[in-house]
């Protein structure tokens, strides 16, 4: 987009007449405005204005280079010109009417240019909303609006594909099928659908939030080196001195397409200083929050009572025997587990595969209905519990509410008044 011109003969230099200002304010009162592009540096920013008077409001601020009125520009055709600013040349913009009640404004990227345009629209009475609130008006219901928001937070292609299926309606279709079964008295059929939905709930809740994997063990067994080996870069400080890791160190990655947060924790031992004790308290909190615990042991060191106690404390943990590149210390009590070498990366690929398998033993096939928010999962579980208790009417109400089929009390929005 060209830089601002030094001279400009358009009407933008003179302030807006009072009558036009009053008219613009009346138009803006019926509209919403939102910045659709993310914050930060960028070549172009996109602003959307919606409402029955959107074209009139934008037209009051926009002067096309060719002089053509905005309401004469066909939908989905662009118009180049300047955004009117009092006593200033105005920002060069590209404007497009996306629908009869929606207009997009494209200006220079960054916060300043977009912020100035939004502020001028707010001064005219428009109400600023977030991008996800604005996007929700295009969706057929709350489930699809939730999916659109979740898609923007998806961290991997795999999780985005699952969310895209939900946005395309597979979750809605499954819930509607359950509702139809209940309305026709087929309680067993509805229960089967809800059981299937609940089956995928744990995966669904981790489509935008990473799985938490916490590594723990005695000092100097190689936890930090293992995390670095999985990540492929030096995230954690590694040193031969025991107790190097005092605080919890986390890093994000993707394992087989699933978002994962790896946590390195302080080594478990008695007799440490006050700082190390605080680190162990934080480690214990992380372990309680973990989706998967990995117990790391030193294959080259003797098996100890402390090792045995760790294994007993976390019986569901994945067992790793590190330092398999060194001479192993024979021990009859050592439990079976994966053998790896963080230094030589031996067995790391097997470790990554096992982590992914433990987190998601059975990935949902393409096109599977997956609830992916806490309210969705809670509604499904509550409906299933109601069926178990023999209360089919209650289950029906819960599912209808989730689908938006039960009208709920709400305050009218600006867009309601526009229609």
C-alpha positions as CSV (number, residue, x, y, z in Angstrom):
1,X,0.0,0.0,0.0
2,X,1.5,3.4,-0.9
3,X,2.8,5.7,1.8
4,X,0.8,8.7,3.0
5,X,0.8,11.4,0.4
6,X,2.4,14.8,1.3
7,X,-0.3,16.8,-0.4
8,X,-4.0,15.9,-0.8
9,X,-6.8,17.9,-2.3
10,X,-9.6,15.6,-0.9
11,X,-12.2,16.9,1.6
12,X,-10.3,15.1,4.4
13,X,-8.5,18.3,5.4
14,X,-11.5,20.1,6.6
15,X,-13.4,18.9,9.7
16,X,-16.7,17.1,9.2
17,X,-19.7,19.4,9.2
18,X,-21.9,19.1,12.3
19,X,-24.9,17.7,10.3
20,X,-22.7,14.9,8.8
21,X,-21.2,14.2,12.3
22,X,-24.7,13.8,13.8
23,X,-25.8,11.5,10.9
24,X,-22.7,9.3,11.3
25,X,-23.3,9.0,15.0
26,X,-26.9,7.9,14.3
27,X,-25.6,5.3,11.8
28,X,-22.9,4.0,14.2
29,X,-25.3,3.4,17.0
30,X,-26.7,0.3,15.1
31,X,-23.3,-1.2,14.3
32,X,-20.5,-3.4,15.7
33,X,-16.8,-3.0,14.8
34,X,-14.0,-5.5,15.3
35,X,-10.3,-5.9,14.3
36,X,-10.1,-9.3,12.6
37,X,-6.3,-9.5,12.3
38,X,-4.1,-10.5,15.3
39,X,-2.1,-7.9,17.2
40,X,1.5,-7.3,16.3
41,X,3.4,-6.4,13.2
42,X,1.8,-7.0,9.8
43,X,1.6,-5.4,6.4
44,X,-2.2,-5.1,6.4
45,X,-4.8,-4.9,9.2
46,X,-8.5,-5.9,8.6
47,X,-11.4,-4.2,10.3
48,X,-15.0,-5.4,10.0
49,X,-18.2,-3.3,10.5
50,X,-21.5,-5.0,10.8
51,X,-25.1,-3.9,11.2
52,X,-28.0,-2.7,9.0
53,X,-26.3,0.7,8.7
54,X,-22.8,-0.5,8.2
55,X,-22.5,0.7,4.6
56,X,-23.8,4.2,5.5
57,X,-21.4,4.5,8.5
58,X,-18.3,3.5,6.5
59,X,-19.4,5.7,3.6
60,X,-19.5,8.7,6.0
61,X,-15.8,8.2,6.8
62,X,-14.5,6.9,3.4
63,X,-13.8,8.9,0.2
64,X,-13.2,6.7,-2.9
65,X,-10.3,7.8,-5.1
66,X,-12.7,7.7,-8.1
67,X,-15.5,9.4,-6.3
68,X,-17.9,6.5,-6.5
69,X,-20.3,6.3,-3.5
70,X,-19.7,3.2,-1.4
71,X,-23.4,2.1,-1.7
72,X,-23.0,1.9,-5.4
73,X,-20.0,-0.5,-5.2
74,X,-21.1,-4.1,-5.8
75,X,-20.8,-6.6,-2.9
76,X,-17.3,-8.3,-2.9
77,X,-15.8,-5.6,-5.1
78,X,-13.1,-3.4,-3.6
79,X,-12.8,0.4,-3.6
80,X,-9.6,2.3,-2.9
81,X,-9.5,5.7,-1.2
82,X,-8.9,7.5,2.1
83,X,-10.3,7.3,5.6
84,X,-11.6,10.7,6.6
85,X,-9.9,12.2,9.6
86,X,-10.5,15.7,10.9
87,X,-7.7,18.1,9.9
88,X,-5.6,15.3,8.5
89,X,-5.0,13.7,5.1
90,X,-6.4,10.4,6.3
91,X,-5.2,6.8,6.0
92,X,-5.2,5.1,2.6
93,X,-7.5,2.1,2.8
94,X,-9.2,-0.5,0.7
95,X,-12.9,-1.1,1.4
96,X,-15.1,-4.0,0.4
97,X,-18.8,-4.6,1.1
98,X,-18.9,-8.3,2.1
99,X,-22.7,-8.3,2.4
100,X,-25.5,-5.8,2.6
101,X,-24.9,-5.5,6.3
102,X,-21.1,-6.0,6.5
103,X,-18.1,-4.0,5.3
104,X,-14.4,-4.7,5.6
105,X,-11.7,-2.1,5.8
106,X,-8.1,-2.9,5.0
107,X,-5.5,-0.5,6.2
108,X,-1.8,-0.4,7.0
109,X,-0.7,-3.1,9.6
110,X,0.1,-2.4,13.2
111,X,-1.9,-1.1,16.1
112,X,-1.9,2.6,15.3
113,X,-3.6,2.7,11.9
114,X,-6.3,0.2,12.8
115,X,-6.8,1.7,16.2
116,X,-7.4,5.2,14.7
117,X,-10.0,3.8,12.4
118,X,-11.8,1.8,15.1
119,X,-11.7,4.9,17.4
120,X,-13.3,7.0,14.7
121,X,-16.1,4.4,14.3
122,X,-16.6,4.2,18.1
123,X,-16.8,8.0,18.2
124,X,-19.6,7.7,15.7
125,X,-21.5,5.3,18.1
126,X,-20.3,1.9,16.9
127,X,-19.7,-0.7,19.5
128,X,-16.3,-2.4,19.5
129,X,-16.4,-6.2,20.0
130,X,-13.7,-8.9,19.9
131,X,-13.0,-10.8,16.7
132,X,-14.5,-14.0,18.1
133,X,-17.7,-12.2,19.1
134,X,-17.9,-10.8,15.6
135,X,-17.2,-14.1,14.0
136,X,-20.0,-15.8,16.0
137,X,-22.7,-13.9,14.1
138,X,-21.8,-15.9,11.0
139,X,-22.3,-19.3,12.6
140,X,-25.5,-21.3,12.7
141,X,-25.2,-21.9,16.4
142,X,-23.0,-21.8,19.5
143,X,-21.3,-25.1,18.8
144,X,-19.9,-23.8,15.5
145,X,-18.9,-20.5,17.1
146,X,-17.0,-22.4,19.8
147,X,-15.3,-24.5,17.1
148,X,-14.3,-21.3,15.2
149,X,-12.7,-19.9,18.4
150,X,-11.0,-23.2,19.2
151,X,-9.6,-23.4,15.7
152,X,-7.8,-20.1,16.2
153,X,-6.1,-21.7,19.3
154,X,-5.2,-25.1,17.7
155,X,-1.5,-25.7,17.9
156,X,-1.1,-28.6,15.4
157,X,-2.5,-29.7,12.1
158,X,-3.9,-32.8,13.6
159,X,-5.9,-31.0,16.3
160,X,-7.1,-28.4,13.8
161,X,-8.5,-31.1,11.5
162,X,-10.6,-32.6,14.4
163,X,-11.9,-29.1,15.3
164,X,-12.6,-28.4,11.6
165,X,-14.9,-31.5,11.6
166,X,-16.8,-30.1,14.6
167,X,-17.1,-26.7,12.9
168,X,-18.5,-28.5,9.8
169,X,-21.3,-29.9,12.0
170,X,-20.4,-33.5,13.0
171,X,-20.8,-32.7,16.7
172,X,-24.1,-31.0,16.1
173,X,-25.3,-33.9,14.0
174,X,-24.5,-36.4,16.7
175,X,-26.2,-34.4,19.4
176,X,-29.3,-33.9,17.2
177,X,-29.4,-37.6,16.6
178,X,-29.4,-38.2,20.4
179,X,-32.2,-35.7,20.7
180,X,-34.2,-37.4,18.0
181,X,-33.8,-40.8,19.8
182,X,-35.0,-39.3,23.1
183,X,-38.0,-37.6,21.5
184,X,-39.0,-41.0,19.9
185,X,-38.5,-42.9,23.1
186,X,-35.3,-44.7,22.1
187,X,-33.5,-44.1,25.3
188,X,-30.9,-46.9,24.7
189,X,-30.0,-45.4,21.4
190,X,-29.5,-42.0,22.9
191,X,-27.4,-43.4,25.7
192,X,-25.2,-45.1,23.2
193,X,-24.5,-41.8,21.3
194,X,-23.7,-40.0,24.6
195,X,-21.4,-42.8,25.7
196,X,-19.5,-42.4,22.4
197,X,-19.3,-38.7,22.8
198,X,-18.0,-39.0,26.4
199,X,-15.4,-41.5,25.1
200,X,-13.7,-38.7,23.2
201,X,-14.0,-36.0,25.8
202,X,-10.5,-36.3,27.2
203,X,-9.0,-35.9,23.7
204,X,-11.4,-33.1,23.0
205,X,-10.4,-31.0,26.0
206,X,-6.7,-31.2,24.8
207,X,-7.3,-30.0,21.3
208,X,-6.4,-26.5,22.4
209,X,-4.8,-27.1,25.8
210,X,-1.6,-29.2,25.8
211,X,-1.2,-32.5,27.5
212,X,1.0,-32.2,30.6
213,X,3.9,-34.6,30.8
214,X,6.0,-34.4,33.9
215,X,9.4,-36.0,34.3
216,X,10.6,-36.9,37.8
217,X,13.2,-39.0,39.6
218,X,16.3,-38.7,41.8
219,X,18.9,-36.0,41.1
220,X,21.3,-36.5,38.2
221,X,19.4,-39.3,36.4
222,X,19.2,-37.2,33.2
223,X,15.7,-35.7,33.3
224,X,16.8,-32.4,31.8
225,X,18.9,-34.1,29.1
226,X,15.9,-36.2,28.2
227,X,13.7,-33.2,27.7
228,X,16.4,-31.6,25.6
229,X,16.7,-34.7,23.5
230,X,12.9,-34.9,22.9
231,X,12.7,-31.2,22.0
232,X,15.8,-31.3,19.8
233,X,17.3,-28.2,21.4
234,X,18.8,-27.1,24.8
235,X,15.9,-26.0,26.9
236,X,17.0,-27.2,30.3
237,X,20.4,-26.6,31.9
238,X,22.4,-29.8,32.3
239,X,25.2,-30.2,34.8
240,X,26.9,-33.1,36.6
241,X,26.2,-31.5,40.0
242,X,23.1,-32.9,41.7
243,X,20.3,-30.5,42.3
244,X,21.0,-28.3,39.2
245,X,17.2,-28.1,38.5
246,X,15.6,-26.2,41.3
247,X,12.4,-24.8,39.7
248,X,10.0,-26.4,37.3
249,X,11.1,-25.8,33.7
250,X,8.5,-26.3,31.0
251,X,8.6,-26.5,27.2
252,X,6.0,-27.0,24.5
253,X,6.2,-29.4,21.6
254,X,4.0,-31.7,19.5
255,X,4.2,-35.5,19.7
256,X,2.5,-37.3,16.9
257,X,0.5,-34.2,16.2
258,X,-0.7,-33.8,19.9
259,X,0.3,-30.6,21.7
260,X,2.3,-31.4,24.8
261,X,3.9,-29.5,27.6
262,X,7.0,-31.2,29.0
263,X,8.0,-30.3,32.6
264,X,11.4,-30.9,34.1
265,X,11.3,-31.0,37.9
266,X,13.8,-30.9,40.8
267,X,15.3,-34.3,41.7
268,X,13.9,-36.1,44.7
269,X,16.4,-36.4,47.6
270,X,16.5,-35.8,51.3
271,X,18.8,-33.2,53.0
272,X,18.6,-30.4,50.3
273,X,18.7,-26.7,51.2
274,X,15.6,-24.5,51.5
275,X,15.6,-23.5,47.8
276,X,15.7,-27.2,46.8
277,X,12.9,-28.0,49.2
278,X,10.7,-25.3,47.6
279,X,11.5,-26.8,44.2
280,X,10.4,-30.2,45.4
281,X,7.1,-28.7,46.6
282,X,6.5,-27.3,43.1
283,X,7.5,-30.6,41.6
284,X,4.9,-32.4,43.7
285,X,2.2,-29.9,42.6
286,X,3.1,-30.5,38.9
287,X,2.9,-34.2,39.4
288,X,-0.6,-33.9,40.8
289,X,-1.7,-31.9,37.7
290,X,0.0,-34.2,35.2
291,X,-1.7,-36.1,32.5
292,X,1.2,-38.5,32.3
293,X,4.1,-38.9,34.8
294,X,7.5,-40.2,33.6
295,X,9.8,-41.8,36.2
296,X,13.4,-41.6,35.2
297,X,16.0,-43.9,36.7
298,X,19.8,-44.2,36.1
299,X,20.5,-47.6,34.5
300,X,24.2,-47.3,35.4
301,X,23.5,-46.8,39.1
302,X,22.3,-49.3,41.7
303,X,18.6,-49.7,42.3
304,X,17.8,-48.1,45.7
305,X,15.0,-48.0,48.2
306,X,14.3,-44.4,47.1
307,X,13.8,-45.6,43.6
308,X,11.5,-48.3,44.8
309,X,9.5,-45.7,46.8
310,X,9.1,-43.5,43.8
311,X,7.8,-46.3,41.7
312,X,5.3,-47.2,44.5
313,X,4.2,-43.6,44.8
314,X,3.3,-43.3,41.1
315,X,2.3,-46.8,39.9
316,X,0.7,-45.6,36.7
317,X,3.8,-43.7,35.5
318,X,5.9,-44.5,32.5
319,X,9.2,-46.1,33.6
320,X,12.4,-44.9,31.8
321,X,15.9,-46.3,32.4
322,X,18.3,-43.6,31.2
323,X,22.0,-43.9,30.4
324,X,21.7,-47.2,28.5
325,X,25.0,-46.2,26.7
326,X,26.8,-46.8,30.0
327,X,27.5,-50.2,31.6
328,X,24.2,-51.2,33.3
329,X,24.2,-52.0,37.0
330,X,22.5,-55.4,37.5
331,X,19.6,-55.4,39.9
332,X,16.9,-58.0,40.4
333,X,14.5,-55.4,41.8
334,X,14.6,-53.0,38.8
335,X,11.2,-52.9,37.1
336,X,10.8,-53.2,33.3
337,X,10.7,-50.0,31.3
338,X,12.0,-48.2,28.2
339,X,15.8,-48.0,27.9
340,X,17.1,-44.7,26.5
341,X,20.3,-42.7,26.2
342,X,19.6,-38.9,26.4
343,X,23.3,-38.2,25.5
344,X,23.4,-40.4,22.4
345,X,19.6,-40.1,21.6
346,X,19.3,-43.8,21.7
347,X,15.7,-44.9,22.2
348,X,14.3,-41.3,22.1
349,X,12.2,-42.0,19.0
350,X,10.7,-45.0,20.9
351,X,10.1,-42.7,23.9
352,X,8.2,-40.2,21.7
353,X,6.0,-42.9,20.3
354,X,5.2,-44.3,23.7
355,X,4.4,-40.9,25.1
356,X,2.0,-40.2,22.3
357,X,0.4,-43.7,22.7
358,X,0.0,-43.3,26.4
359,X,-1.6,-39.9,26.0
360,X,-4.0,-40.8,23.2
361,X,-4.2,-44.6,22.9
362,X,-7.0,-44.4,20.3
363,X,-7.1,-41.2,18.2
364,X,-10.6,-40.4,16.9
365,X,-11.1,-41.3,13.2
366,X,-11.8,-38.5,10.7
367,X,-15.3,-37.3,11.0
368,X,-15.8,-38.3,14.6
369,X,-18.0,-36.1,16.8
370,X,-15.8,-34.8,19.7
371,X,-16.9,-32.5,22.5
372,X,-14.1,-30.0,23.0
373,X,-15.1,-27.5,25.7
374,X,-15.8,-28.0,29.4
375,X,-19.5,-26.9,29.0
376,X,-20.0,-29.4,26.2
377,X,-18.4,-32.2,28.1
378,X,-20.3,-31.4,31.2
379,X,-23.6,-31.3,29.4
380,X,-23.0,-34.6,27.8
381,X,-22.0,-36.2,31.1
382,X,-25.0,-34.7,32.9
383,X,-27.3,-35.9,30.2
384,X,-25.8,-39.4,30.3
385,X,-26.2,-39.4,34.2
386,X,-29.8,-38.3,33.8
387,X,-30.5,-41.3,31.5
388,X,-28.8,-43.6,34.0
389,X,-31.0,-42.3,36.7
390,X,-34.1,-42.8,34.5
391,X,-34.7,-39.1,33.9
392,X,-34.9,-39.0,30.1
393,X,-36.8,-35.6,30.1
394,X,-33.9,-34.0,32.0
395,X,-31.4,-35.4,29.5
396,X,-33.5,-34.1,26.6
397,X,-33.5,-30.6,28.1
398,X,-29.7,-30.6,28.6
399,X,-29.1,-31.6,25.1
400,X,-31.6,-29.1,23.6
401,X,-29.9,-26.3,25.6
402,X,-26.5,-27.4,24.3
403,X,-27.9,-27.3,20.8
404,X,-29.5,-23.9,21.3
405,X,-33.0,-25.4,20.8
406,X,-34.3,-24.0,24.1
407,X,-34.8,-20.2,24.0
408,X,-32.9,-18.7,26.9
409,X,-33.5,-15.2,28.4
410,X,-31.0,-12.6,27.0
411,X,-30.6,-8.9,26.6
412,X,-31.1,-7.6,23.0
413,X,-27.8,-6.8,21.2
414,X,-27.1,-3.9,18.9
415,X,-27.5,-6.2,15.9
416,X,-30.9,-7.2,17.1
417,X,-31.9,-3.5,16.8
418,X,-30.4,-3.3,13.4
419,X,-32.6,-6.0,11.9
